[in-house]
Amino acid sequence: MAETSPLGAAPEGREKAYLPPVAPPRNHGHTVAAWVAMASVMVGATVAAVGFLVPAAWLVWTGAGIAVGGLLVGGVLRKAGLGQPEPASAPRNGAVASDNDRSKE
């Protein structure tokens, strides 16, 4: 069995353990920005589908424009703070030292 100190830290001579970056919040996109973007893309896809059924190229392009516009509006709403927060910045190598390793430094 491996030796450990009373605090549970790794014994001397072991290499540092690195943890992955913190996971972003998991609210599965239940935000205003996500709902607006999704609804706009759905409306745009429906308009484009009708344009395919009724041979009208202008209707297809209008539907595509609505979909792209919805994605842009969703991005603007996210930047305005109505979407998921940006993930916390990680160190350059993408890893974070564990608490056990920080106590030795």
C-alpha positions as CSV (number, residue, x, y, z in Angstrom):
1,M,0.0,0.0,0.0
2,A,1.3,3.5,-0.8
3,E,2.6,5.7,1.9
4,T,0.6,8.9,2.5
5,S,1.0,11.8,4.9
6,P,-1.7,12.6,7.5
7,L,-3.2,15.1,5.1
8,G,-3.4,12.6,2.3
9,A,-0.7,14.3,0.2
10,A,1.5,12.1,-2.1
11,P,4.8,11.1,-0.6
12,E,8.0,12.9,-1.7
13,G,9.5,11.8,-5.0
14,R,6.2,11.3,-6.8
15,E,5.4,13.3,-9.9
16,K,2.8,16.1,-9.9
17,A,-0.8,15.1,-10.7
18,Y,-2.7,17.5,-13.0
19,L,-6.4,17.8,-13.2
20,P,-8.4,18.7,-16.3
21,P,-9.9,22.2,-16.6
22,V,-13.1,22.9,-14.7
23,A,-16.2,21.8,-16.6
24,P,-18.6,24.5,-17.8
25,P,-22.0,24.8,-16.2
26,R,-24.4,22.1,-17.5
27,N,-27.7,23.8,-18.0
28,H,-28.1,22.1,-21.4
29,G,-28.7,25.4,-23.2
30,H,-31.7,26.5,-21.2
31,T,-31.0,30.2,-21.9
32,V,-32.6,33.0,-23.7
33,A,-29.9,33.0,-26.3
34,A,-30.2,29.3,-27.0
35,W,-34.0,29.4,-27.3
36,V,-34.0,32.4,-29.6
37,A,-31.3,30.9,-31.8
38,M,-33.0,27.5,-31.9
39,A,-36.5,29.0,-32.7
40,S,-35.1,31.2,-35.4
41,V,-33.3,28.3,-37.1
42,M,-36.4,26.2,-36.9
43,V,-38.5,29.0,-38.5
44,G,-35.8,29.5,-41.2
45,A,-35.7,25.8,-42.0
46,T,-39.5,25.6,-42.2
47,V,-39.6,28.6,-44.6
48,A,-36.8,27.1,-46.7
49,A,-38.6,23.7,-46.8
50,V,-41.8,25.4,-48.1
51,G,-39.6,27.1,-50.7
52,F,-38.4,23.7,-51.9
53,L,-41.9,22.3,-52.0
54,V,-43.3,25.3,-53.9
55,P,-40.5,26.0,-56.4
56,A,-39.6,29.5,-55.2
57,A,-35.9,30.1,-54.9
58,W,-36.5,33.5,-53.2
59,L,-38.3,31.6,-50.4
60,V,-35.4,29.2,-49.9
61,W,-33.0,32.0,-49.7
62,T,-35.3,33.9,-47.3
63,G,-35.4,30.8,-45.0
64,A,-31.6,30.5,-45.1
65,G,-31.3,34.2,-44.2
66,I,-33.7,33.8,-41.3
67,A,-31.6,30.8,-40.0
68,V,-28.3,32.6,-40.3
69,G,-29.8,35.7,-38.8
70,G,-31.1,33.6,-35.8
71,L,-27.6,32.3,-35.2
72,L,-26.2,35.8,-35.3
73,V,-28.8,37.0,-32.9
74,G,-28.2,34.1,-30.5
75,G,-24.5,34.9,-30.5
76,V,-25.2,38.6,-29.8
77,L,-27.5,37.6,-26.9
78,R,-24.8,35.3,-25.5
79,K,-22.3,38.1,-25.5
80,A,-24.9,40.3,-23.8
81,G,-25.0,37.9,-20.9
82,L,-28.2,36.0,-21.8
83,G,-26.4,32.7,-22.7
84,Q,-24.1,30.2,-20.9
85,P,-21.1,31.9,-19.3
86,E,-17.7,31.6,-21.0
87,P,-15.6,28.8,-19.5
88,A,-13.0,29.8,-17.0
89,S,-9.6,30.3,-18.5
90,A,-7.1,27.5,-18.0
91,P,-3.3,27.6,-17.8
92,R,-1.5,27.5,-21.2
93,N,-0.9,23.7,-21.0
94,G,-4.6,23.1,-20.3
95,A,-4.1,21.5,-16.9
96,V,-4.5,22.7,-13.3
97,A,-2.3,21.4,-10.5
98,S,-4.2,19.6,-7.7
99,D,-4.4,21.0,-4.2
100,N,-2.0,18.3,-2.9
101,D,0.7,19.7,-5.2
102,R,0.1,23.3,-4.4
103,S,0.8,22.7,-0.7
104,K,4.4,21.6,-1.5
105,E,5.3,24.6,-3.5
